[in-house]
Amino acid sequence: MKIIDKVRLQGNKKLLLLLNLFSLPLTYLFFLLFTQIAIIFKPLINKGTSINTSGIVTVMGMVMALLVIHELVHGLFYKLFKPKNRIKIGFRLKSMIG
């Protein structure tokens, strides 16, 4: 893996403050987003407590969707900080299996 740039947070109080200030509105926005997602799926959850195939598939689909959203956020910020660099998106299934 080629190192393109290094950012040292230790001792860089200005950058740490900026990142923390930037994270506050993002935290609020993601709280609102996930609250809305929970409201949408609440009727599915309230149908009962039994575990069935459709419930498992729904949860797995939600996890996969959140994984995609998570990686898109990484890609967005990568492009914001390094717009000229190429992004390689993906994950290694082998590293996810203990």
Backbone as XML, in Angstrom:
<?xml version="1.0"?>
<chain id="A" units="angstrom">
  <residue number="1" name="MET">
    <atom name="N" x="0.846" y="-1.173" z="0.000"/>
    <atom name="CA" x="0.000" y="0.000" z="0.000"/>
    <atom name="C" x="0.892" y="1.237" z="0.000"/>
  </residue>
  <residue number="2" name="LYS">
    <atom name="N" x="0.594" y="2.160" z="-0.860"/>
    <atom name="CA" x="1.382" y="3.373" z="-0.985"/>
    <atom name="C" x="0.808" y="4.468" z="-0.077"/>
  </residue>
  <residue number="3" name="ILE">
    <atom name="N" x="1.662" y="5.062" z="0.753"/>
    <atom name="CA" x="1.236" y="6.166" z="1.617"/>
    <atom name="C" x="1.267" y="7.442" z="0.792"/>
  </residue>
  <residue number="4" name="ILE">
    <atom name="N" x="0.139" y="8.104" z="0.715"/>
    <atom name="CA" x="0.030" y="9.319" z="-0.082"/>
    <atom name="C" x="0.299" y="10.551" z="0.764"/>
  </residue>
  <residue number="5" name="ASP">
    <atom name="N" x="-0.247" y="10.556" z="1.957"/>
    <atom name="CA" x="-0.082" y="11.713" z="2.829"/>
    <atom name="C" x="-0.262" y="11.252" z="4.272"/>
  </residue>
  <residue number="6" name="LYS">
    <atom name="N" x="0.330" y="11.986" z="5.200"/>
    <atom name="CA" x="0.196" y="11.681" z="6.619"/>
    <atom name="C" x="-0.416" y="12.878" z="7.334"/>
  </residue>
  <residue number="7" name="VAL">
    <atom name="N" x="-1.277" y="12.579" z="8.265"/>
    <atom name="CA" x="-1.866" y="13.615" z="9.106"/>
    <atom name="C" x="-1.560" y="13.236" z="10.545"/>
  </residue>
  <residue number="8" name="ARG">
    <atom name="N" x="-0.861" y="14.102" z="11.235"/>
    <atom name="CA" x="-0.533" y="13.842" z="12.635"/>
    <atom name="C" x="-1.490" y="14.648" z="13.510"/>
  </residue>
  <residue number="9" name="LEU">
    <atom name="N" x="-2.315" y="13.936" z="14.247"/>
    <atom name="CA" x="-3.259" y="14.601" z="15.133"/>
    <atom name="C" x="-2.626" y="14.958" z="16.468"/>
  </residue>
  <residue number="10" name="GLN">
    <atom name="N" x="-1.646" y="14.181" z="16.864"/>
    <atom name="CA" x="-0.997" y="14.426" z="18.150"/>
    <atom name="C" x="-0.248" y="15.758" z="18.093"/>
  </residue>
  <residue number="11" name="GLY">
    <atom name="N" x="-0.630" y="16.655" z="18.966"/>
    <atom name="CA" x="0.012" y="17.961" z="19.023"/>
    <atom name="C" x="-0.592" y="18.990" z="18.083"/>
  </residue>
  <residue number="12" name="ASN">
    <atom name="N" x="-1.511" y="18.581" z="17.220"/>
    <atom name="CA" x="-2.144" y="19.511" z="16.289"/>
    <atom name="C" x="-3.519" y="19.891" z="16.845"/>
  </residue>
  <residue number="13" name="LYS">
    <atom name="N" x="-3.513" y="20.788" z="17.818"/>
    <atom name="CA" x="-4.744" y="21.147" z="18.527"/>
    <atom name="C" x="-5.763" y="21.815" z="17.609"/>
  </residue>
  <residue number="14" name="LYS">
    <atom name="N" x="-5.278" y="22.601" z="16.656"/>
    <atom name="CA" x="-6.187" y="23.292" z="15.747"/>
    <atom name="C" x="-6.968" y="22.278" z="14.898"/>
  </residue>
  <residue number="15" name="LEU">
    <atom name="N" x="-6.276" y="21.283" z="14.352"/>
    <atom name="CA" x="-6.937" y="20.263" z="13.541"/>
    <atom name="C" x="-7.884" y="19.413" z="14.391"/>
  </residue>
  <residue number="16" name="LEU">
    <atom name="N" x="-7.469" y="19.052" z="15.600"/>
    <atom name="CA" x="-8.337" y="18.281" z="16.492"/>
    <atom name="C" x="-9.617" y="19.044" z="16.821"/>
  </residue>
  <residue number="17" name="LEU">
    <atom name="N" x="-9.486" y="20.323" z="17.112"/>
    <atom name="CA" x="-10.660" y="21.140" z="17.408"/>
    <atom name="C" x="-11.572" y="21.224" z="16.190"/>
  </residue>
  <residue number="18" name="LEU">
    <atom name="N" x="-10.982" y="21.440" z="15.022"/>
    <atom name="CA" x="-11.759" y="21.531" z="13.791"/>
    <atom name="C" x="-12.512" y="20.224" z="13.510"/>
  </residue>
  <residue number="19" name="LEU">
    <atom name="N" x="-11.838" y="19.098" z="13.662"/>
    <atom name="CA" x="-12.487" y="17.801" z="13.436"/>
    <atom name="C" x="-13.609" y="17.557" z="14.439"/>
  </residue>
  <residue number="20" name="ASN">
    <atom name="N" x="-13.397" y="17.908" z="15.691"/>
    <atom name="CA" x="-14.439" y="17.735" z="16.705"/>
    <atom name="C" x="-15.634" y="18.641" z="16.442"/>
  </residue>
  <residue number="21" name="LEU">
    <atom name="N" x="-15.375" y="19.873" z="16.048"/>
    <atom name="CA" x="-16.476" y="20.783" z="15.733"/>
    <atom name="C" x="-17.252" y="20.297" z="14.514"/>
  </residue>
  <residue number="22" name="PHE">
    <atom name="N" x="-16.536" y="19.755" z="13.533"/>
    <atom name="CA" x="-17.175" y="19.239" z="12.329"/>
    <atom name="C" x="-17.997" y="17.988" z="12.636"/>
  </residue>
  <residue number="23" name="SER">
    <atom name="N" x="-17.571" y="17.214" z="13.626"/>
    <atom name="CA" x="-18.269" y="15.964" z="13.944"/>
    <atom name="C" x="-19.603" y="16.203" z="14.653"/>
  </residue>
  <residue number="24" name="LEU">
    <atom name="N" x="-19.758" y="17.322" z="15.340"/>
    <atom name="CA" x="-21.001" y="17.573" z="16.077"/>
    <atom name="C" x="-22.229" y="17.648" z="15.169"/>
  </residue>
  <residue number="25" name="PRO">
    <atom name="N" x="-22.220" y="18.485" z="14.115"/>
    <atom name="CA" x="-23.408" y="18.489" z="13.247"/>
    <atom name="C" x="-23.593" y="17.167" z="12.504"/>
  </residue>
  <residue number="26" name="LEU">
    <atom name="N" x="-22.497" y="16.499" z="12.175"/>
    <atom name="CA" x="-22.616" y="15.198" z="11.511"/>
    <atom name="C" x="-23.273" y="14.172" z="12.427"/>
  </residue>
  <residue number="27" name="THR">
    <atom name="N" x="-22.899" y="14.183" z="13.689"/>
    <atom name="CA" x="-23.507" y="13.268" z="14.654"/>
    <atom name="C" x="-25.007" y="13.513" z="14.743"/>
  </residue>
  <residue number="28" name="TYR">
    <atom name="N" x="-25.402" y="14.767" z="14.785"/>
    <atom name="CA" x="-26.818" y="15.111" z="14.850"/>
    <atom name="C" x="-27.552" y="14.664" z="13.586"/>
  </residue>
  <residue number="29" name="LEU">
    <atom name="N" x="-26.950" y="14.912" z="12.415"/>
    <atom name="CA" x="-27.582" y="14.514" z="11.156"/>
    <atom name="C" x="-27.748" y="12.996" z="11.064"/>
  </residue>
  <residue number="30" name="PHE">
    <atom name="N" x="-26.716" y="12.251" z="11.469"/>
    <atom name="CA" x="-26.823" y="10.795" z="11.426"/>
    <atom name="C" x="-27.811" y="10.276" z="12.471"/>
  </residue>
  <residue number="31" name="PHE">
    <atom name="N" x="-27.913" y="10.957" z="13.599"/>
    <atom name="CA" x="-28.930" y="10.600" z="14.591"/>
    <atom name="C" x="-30.324" y="10.740" z="13.981"/>
  </residue>
  <residue number="32" name="LEU">
    <atom name="N" x="-30.557" y="11.855" z="13.285"/>
    <atom name="CA" x="-31.855" y="12.059" z="12.639"/>
    <atom name="C" x="-32.111" y="11.002" z="11.565"/>
  </residue>
  <residue number="33" name="LEU">
    <atom name="N" x="-31.086" y="10.709" z="10.776"/>
    <atom name="CA" x="-31.225" y="9.719" z="9.710"/>
    <atom name="C" x="-31.586" y="8.346" z="10.269"/>
  </residue>
  <residue number="34" name="PHE">
    <atom name="N" x="-30.837" y="7.883" z="11.271"/>
    <atom name="CA" x="-31.083" y="6.555" z="11.812"/>
    <atom name="C" x="-32.380" y="6.499" z="12.627"/>
  </residue>
  <residue number="35" name="THR">
    <atom name="N" x="-32.801" y="7.626" z="13.183"/>
    <atom name="CA" x="-34.099" y="7.676" z="13.850"/>
    <atom name="C" x="-35.214" y="7.464" z="12.832"/>
  </residue>
  <residue number="36" name="GLN">
    <atom name="N" x="-35.091" y="8.114" z="11.677"/>
    <atom name="CA" x="-36.092" y="7.938" z="10.627"/>
    <atom name="C" x="-36.107" y="6.502" z="10.106"/>
  </residue>
  <residue number="37" name="ILE">
    <atom name="N" x="-34.935" y="5.909" z="9.955"/>
    <atom name="CA" x="-34.863" y="4.510" z="9.518"/>
    <atom name="C" x="-35.540" y="3.608" z="10.546"/>
  </residue>
  <residue number="38" name="ALA">
    <atom name="N" x="-35.302" y="3.865" z="11.830"/>
    <atom name="CA" x="-35.931" y="3.064" z="12.888"/>
    <atom name="C" x="-37.448" y="3.220" z="12.869"/>
  </residue>
  <residue number="39" name="ILE">
    <atom name="N" x="-37.931" y="4.432" z="12.614"/>
    <atom name="CA" x="-39.376" y="4.671" z="12.552"/>
    <atom name="C" x="-39.992" y="3.910" z="11.380"/>
  </residue>
  <residue number="40" name="ILE">
    <atom name="N" x="-39.280" y="3.877" z="10.251"/>
    <atom name="CA" x="-39.781" y="3.158" z="9.076"/>
    <atom name="C" x="-39.894" y="1.663" z="9.359"/>
  </residue>
  <residue number="41" name="PHE">
    <atom name="N" x="-38.890" y="1.097" z="10.036"/>
    <atom name="CA" x="-38.872" y="-0.342" z="10.271"/>
    <atom name="C" x="-39.571" y="-0.766" z="11.563"/>
  </residue>
  <residue number="42" name="LYS">
    <atom name="N" x="-40.044" y="0.187" z="12.358"/>
    <atom name="CA" x="-40.702" y="-0.152" z="13.623"/>
    <atom name="C" x="-41.918" y="-1.057" z="13.432"/>
  </residue>
  <residue number="43" name="PRO">
    <atom name="N" x="-42.774" y="-0.818" z="12.439"/>
    <atom name="CA" x="-43.907" y="-1.744" z="12.265"/>
    <atom name="C" x="-43.458" y="-3.186" z="12.008"/>
  </residue>
  <residue number="44" name="LEU">
    <atom name="N" x="-42.354" y="-3.377" z="11.337"/>
    <atom name="CA" x="-41.853" y="-4.732" z="11.093"/>
    <atom name="C" x="-41.419" y="-5.396" z="12.394"/>
  </residue>
  <residue number="45" name="ILE">
    <atom name="N" x="-40.833" y="-4.601" z="13.282"/>
    <atom name="CA" x="-40.337" y="-5.133" z="14.550"/>
    <atom name="C" x="-41.497" y="-5.451" z="15.493"/>
  </residue>
  <residue number="46" name="ASN">
    <atom name="N" x="-42.540" y="-4.619" z="15.474"/>
    <atom name="CA" x="-43.656" y="-4.784" z="16.406"/>
    <atom name="C" x="-44.612" y="-5.918" z="16.050"/>
  </residue>
  <residue number="47" name="LYS">
    <atom name="N" x="-44.424" y="-6.571" z="14.917"/>
    <atom name="CA" x="-45.334" y="-7.647" z="14.524"/>
    <atom name="C" x="-45.254" y="-8.843" z="15.461"/>
  </residue>
  <residue number="48" name="GLY">
    <atom name="N" x="-44.136" y="-9.022" z="16.100"/>
    <atom name="CA" x="-44.002" y="-10.151" z="17.005"/>
    <atom name="C" x="-42.549" y="-10.358" z="17.375"/>
  </residue>
  <residue number="49" name="THR">
    <atom name="N" x="-42.347" y="-11.263" z="18.312"/>
    <atom name="CA" x="-40.983" y="-11.499" z="18.764"/>
    <atom name="C" x="-40.384" y="-12.773" z="18.188"/>
  </residue>
  <residue number="50" name="SER">
    <atom name="N" x="-41.164" y="-13.507" z="17.391"/>
    <atom name="CA" x="-40.634" y="-14.748" z="16.832"/>
    <atom name="C" x="-39.627" y="-14.445" z="15.718"/>
  </residue>
  <residue number="51" name="ILE">
    <atom name="N" x="-38.672" y="-15.330" z="15.596"/>
    <atom name="CA" x="-37.661" y="-15.184" z="14.555"/>
    <atom name="C" x="-38.081" y="-16.064" z="13.387"/>
  </residue>
  <residue number="52" name="ASN">
    <atom name="N" x="-38.213" y="-15.443" z="12.224"/>
    <atom name="CA" x="-38.557" y="-16.202" z="11.030"/>
    <atom name="C" x="-37.616" y="-15.816" z="9.892"/>
  </residue>
  <residue number="53" name="THR">
    <atom name="N" x="-37.765" y="-16.483" z="8.788"/>
    <atom name="CA" x="-36.856" y="-16.269" z="7.661"/>
    <atom name="C" x="-36.934" y="-14.843" z="7.141"/>
  </residue>
  <residue number="54" name="SER">
    <atom name="N" x="-38.130" y="-14.302" z="7.021"/>
    <atom name="CA" x="-38.250" y="-12.944" z="6.489"/>
    <atom name="C" x="-37.621" y="-11.925" z="7.438"/>
  </residue>
  <residue number="55" name="GLY">
    <atom name="N" x="-37.712" y="-12.156" z="8.739"/>
    <atom name="CA" x="-37.077" y="-11.253" z="9.701"/>
    <atom name="C" x="-35.568" y="-11.294" z="9.604"/>
  </residue>
  <residue number="56" name="ILE">
    <atom name="N" x="-35.027" y="-12.491" z="9.450"/>
    <atom name="CA" x="-33.573" y="-12.629" z="9.319"/>
    <atom name="C" x="-33.098" y="-11.966" z="8.034"/>
  </residue>
  <residue number="57" name="VAL">
    <atom name="N" x="-33.829" y="-12.191" z="6.942"/>
    <atom name="CA" x="-33.459" y="-11.578" z="5.660"/>
    <atom name="C" x="-33.542" y="-10.060" z="5.757"/>
  </residue>
  <residue number="58" name="THR">
    <atom name="N" x="-34.561" y="-9.547" z="6.435"/>
    <atom name="CA" x="-34.703" y="-8.097" z="6.608"/>
    <atom name="C" x="-33.521" y="-7.523" z="7.383"/>
  </residue>
  <residue number="59" name="VAL">
    <atom name="N" x="-33.164" y="-8.152" z="8.481"/>
    <atom name="CA" x="-32.035" y="-7.671" z="9.287"/>
    <atom name="C" x="-30.736" y="-7.745" z="8.487"/>
  </residue>
  <residue number="60" name="MET">
    <atom name="N" x="-30.537" y="-8.834" z="7.768"/>
    <atom name="CA" x="-29.321" y="-8.961" z="6.954"/>
    <atom name="C" x="-29.281" y="-7.889" z="5.870"/>
  </residue>
  <residue number="61" name="GLY">
    <atom name="N" x="-30.431" y="-7.604" z="5.270"/>
    <atom name="CA" x="-30.500" y="-6.548" z="4.262"/>
    <atom name="C" x="-30.179" y="-5.185" z="4.852"/>
  </residue>
  <residue number="62" name="MET">
    <atom name="N" x="-30.687" y="-4.938" z="6.060"/>
    <atom name="CA" x="-30.408" y="-3.662" z="6.722"/>
    <atom name="C" x="-28.923" y="-3.539" z="7.051"/>
  </residue>
  <residue number="63" name="VAL">
    <atom name="N" x="-28.313" y="-4.621" z="7.515"/>
    <atom name="CA" x="-26.882" y="-4.597" z="7.829"/>
    <atom name="C" x="-26.075" y="-4.327" z="6.563"/>
  </residue>
  <residue number="64" name="MET">
    <atom name="N" x="-26.428" y="-4.986" z="5.472"/>
    <atom name="CA" x="-25.712" y="-4.770" z="4.212"/>
    <atom name="C" x="-25.893" y="-3.328" z="3.722"/>
  </residue>
  <residue number="65" name="ALA">
    <atom name="N" x="-27.112" y="-2.790" z="3.853"/>
    <atom name="CA" x="-27.358" y="-1.408" z="3.446"/>
    <atom name="C" x="-26.527" y="-0.444" z="4.289"/>
  </residue>
  <residue number="66" name="LEU">
    <atom name="N" x="-26.447" y="-0.693" z="5.590"/>
    <atom name="CA" x="-25.637" y="0.168" z="6.452"/>
    <atom name="C" x="-24.152" y="0.048" z="6.126"/>
  </residue>
  <residue number="67" name="LEU">
    <atom name="N" x="-23.711" y="-1.139" z="5.739"/>
    <atom name="CA" x="-22.320" y="-1.318" z="5.325"/>
    <atom name="C" x="-22.018" y="-0.482" z="4.081"/>
  </residue>
  <residue number="68" name="VAL">
    <atom name="N" x="-22.931" y="-0.496" z="3.123"/>
    <atom name="CA" x="-22.754" y="0.300" z="1.903"/>
    <atom name="C" x="-22.749" y="1.788" z="2.237"/>
  </residue>
  <residue number="69" name="ILE">
    <atom name="N" x="-23.692" y="2.227" z="3.071"/>
    <atom name="CA" x="-23.738" y="3.642" z="3.470"/>
    <atom name="C" x="-22.449" y="4.033" z="4.187"/>
  </residue>
  <residue number="70" name="HIS">
    <atom name="N" x="-21.970" y="3.176" z="5.070"/>
    <atom name="CA" x="-20.734" y="3.434" z="5.812"/>
    <atom name="C" x="-19.563" y="3.627" z="4.849"/>
  </residue>
  <residue number="71" name="GLU">
    <atom name="N" x="-19.446" y="2.747" z="3.877"/>
    <atom name="CA" x="-18.342" y="2.843" z="2.921"/>
    <atom name="C" x="-18.494" y="4.061" z="2.014"/>
  </residue>
  <residue number="72" name="LEU">
    <atom name="N" x="-19.722" y="4.432" z="1.675"/>
    <atom name="CA" x="-19.936" y="5.641" z="0.873"/>
    <atom name="C" x="-19.500" y="6.894" z="1.627"/>
  </residue>
  <residue number="73" name="VAL">
    <atom name="N" x="-19.724" y="6.909" z="2.934"/>
    <atom name="CA" x="-19.261" y="8.041" z="3.752"/>
    <atom name="C" x="-17.735" y="8.114" z="3.713"/>
  </residue>
  <residue number="74" name="HIS">
    <atom name="N" x="-17.068" y="6.951" z="3.821"/>
    <atom name="CA" x="-15.607" y="6.936" z="3.702"/>
    <atom name="C" x="-15.178" y="7.502" z="2.352"/>
  </residue>
  <residue number="75" name="GLY">
    <atom name="N" x="-15.819" y="7.053" z="1.284"/>
    <atom name="CA" x="-15.473" y="7.521" z="-0.056"/>
    <atom name="C" x="-15.708" y="9.008" z="-0.227"/>
  </residue>
  <residue number="76" name="LEU">
    <atom name="N" x="-16.800" y="9.513" z="0.330"/>
    <atom name="CA" x="-17.108" y="10.941" z="0.249"/>
    <atom name="C" x="-16.008" y="11.775" z="0.890"/>
  </residue>
  <residue number="77" name="PHE">
    <atom name="N" x="-15.616" y="11.400" z="2.090"/>
    <atom name="CA" x="-14.595" y="12.181" z="2.775"/>
    <atom name="C" x="-13.220" y="11.991" z="2.149"/>
  </residue>
  <residue number="78" name="TYR">
    <atom name="N" x="-12.965" y="10.821" z="1.593"/>
    <atom name="CA" x="-11.704" y="10.611" z="0.884"/>
    <atom name="C" x="-11.628" y="11.569" z="-0.300"/>
  </residue>
  <residue number="79" name="LYS">
    <atom name="N" x="-12.732" y="11.688" z="-1.049"/>
    <atom name="CA" x="-12.755" y="12.596" z="-2.198"/>
    <atom name="C" x="-12.694" y="14.061" z="-1.761"/>
  </residue>
  <residue number="80" name="LEU">
    <atom name="N" x="-13.259" y="14.382" z="-0.608"/>
    <atom name="CA" x="-13.184" y="15.760" z="-0.127"/>
    <atom name="C" x="-11.748" y="16.163" z="0.190"/>
  </residue>
  <residue number="81" name="PHE">
    <atom name="N" x="-10.981" y="15.240" z="0.786"/>
    <atom name="CA" x="-9.622" y="15.561" z="1.189"/>
    <atom name="C" x="-8.593" y="15.293" z="0.101"/>
  </residue>
  <residue number="82" name="LYS">
    <atom name="N" x="-8.849" y="14.352" z="-0.780"/>
    <atom name="CA" x="-7.920" y="14.009" z="-1.865"/>
    <atom name="C" x="-8.701" y="13.851" z="-3.169"/>
  </residue>
  <residue number="83" name="PRO">
    <atom name="N" x="-9.206" y="14.951" z="-3.747"/>
    <atom name="CA" x="-10.095" y="14.841" z="-4.910"/>
    <atom name="C" x="-9.440" y="14.259" z="-6.167"/>
  </residue>
  <residue number="84" name="LYS">
    <atom name="N" x="-8.128" y="14.359" z="-6.298"/>
    <atom name="CA" x="-7.467" y="13.884" z="-7.516"/>
    <atom name="C" x="-7.093" y="12.407" z="-7.453"/>
  </residue>
  <residue number="85" name="ASN">
    <atom name="N" x="-7.128" y="11.817" z="-6.286"/>
    <atom name="CA" x="-6.724" y="10.418" z="-6.140"/>
    <atom name="C" x="-7.864" y="9.465" z="-6.487"/>
  </residue>
  <residue number="86" name="ARG">
    <atom name="N" x="-7.486" y="8.285" z="-6.954"/>
    <atom name="CA" x="-8.443" y="7.244" z="-7.313"/>
    <atom name="C" x="-8.866" y="6.489" z="-6.048"/>
  </residue>
  <residue number="87" name="ILE">
    <atom name="N" x="-10.154" y="6.150" z="-5.972"/>
    <atom name="CA" x="-10.668" y="5.414" z="-4.821"/>
    <atom name="C" x="-10.867" y="3.954" z="-5.217"/>
  </residue>
  <residue number="88" name="LYS">
    <atom name="N" x="-10.409" y="3.053" z="-4.355"/>
    <atom name="CA" x="-10.660" y="1.626" z="-4.536"/>
    <atom name="C" x="-11.583" y="1.196" z="-3.402"/>
  </residue>
  <residue number="89" name="ILE">
    <atom name="N" x="-12.817" y="0.855" z="-3.749"/>
    <atom name="CA" x="-13.821" y="0.528" z="-2.744"/>
    <atom name="C" x="-14.021" y="-0.986" z="-2.702"/>
  </residue>
  <residue number="90" name="GLY">
    <atom name="N" x="-14.132" y="-1.511" z="-1.500"/>
    <atom name="CA" x="-14.395" y="-2.934" z="-1.342"/>
    <atom name="C" x="-14.061" y="-3.387" z="0.064"/>
  </residue>
  <residue number="91" name="PHE">
    <atom name="N" x="-14.221" y="-4.681" z="0.304"/>
    <atom name="CA" x="-13.848" y="-5.249" z="1.590"/>
    <atom name="C" x="-13.365" y="-6.673" z="1.367"/>
  </residue>
  <residue number="92" name="ARG">
    <atom name="N" x="-12.590" y="-7.154" z="2.304"/>
    <atom name="CA" x="-12.052" y="-8.507" z="2.221"/>
    <atom name="C" x="-12.869" y="-9.410" z="3.131"/>
  </residue>
  <residue number="93" name="LEU">
    <atom name="N" x="-13.564" y="-10.335" z="2.525"/>
    <atom name="CA" x="-14.405" y="-11.246" z="3.290"/>
    <atom name="C" x="-13.571" y="-12.122" z="4.217"/>
  </residue>
  <residue number="94" name="LYS">
    <atom name="N" x="-12.362" y="-12.506" z="3.785"/>
    <atom name="CA" x="-11.500" y="-13.346" z="4.618"/>
    <atom name="C" x="-11.163" y="-12.659" z="5.938"/>
  </residue>
  <residue number="95" name="SER">
    <atom name="N" x="-10.933" y="-11.347" z="5.902"/>
    <atom name="CA" x="-10.556" y="-10.636" z="7.121"/>
    <atom name="C" x="-11.740" y="-10.466" z="8.072"/>
  </residue>
  <residue number="96" name="MET">
    <atom name="N" x="-12.960" y="-10.675" z="7.591"/>
    <atom name="CA" x="-14.140" y="-10.535" z="8.438"/>
    <atom name="C" x="-14.458" y="-11.825" z="9.181"/>
  </residue>
  <residue number="97" name="ILE">
    <atom name="N" x="-13.889" y="-12.919" z="8.728"/>
    <atom name="CA" x="-14.152" y="-14.215" z="9.347"/>
    <atom name="C" x="-13.040" y="-14.525" z="10.330"/>
  </residue>
  <residue number="98" name="GLY">
    <atom name="N" x="-13.388" y="-14.691" z="11.608"/>
    <atom name="CA" x="-12.408" y="-14.887" z="12.661"/>
    <atom name="C" x="-11.773" y="-16.212" z="12.567"/>
  </residue>
</chain>
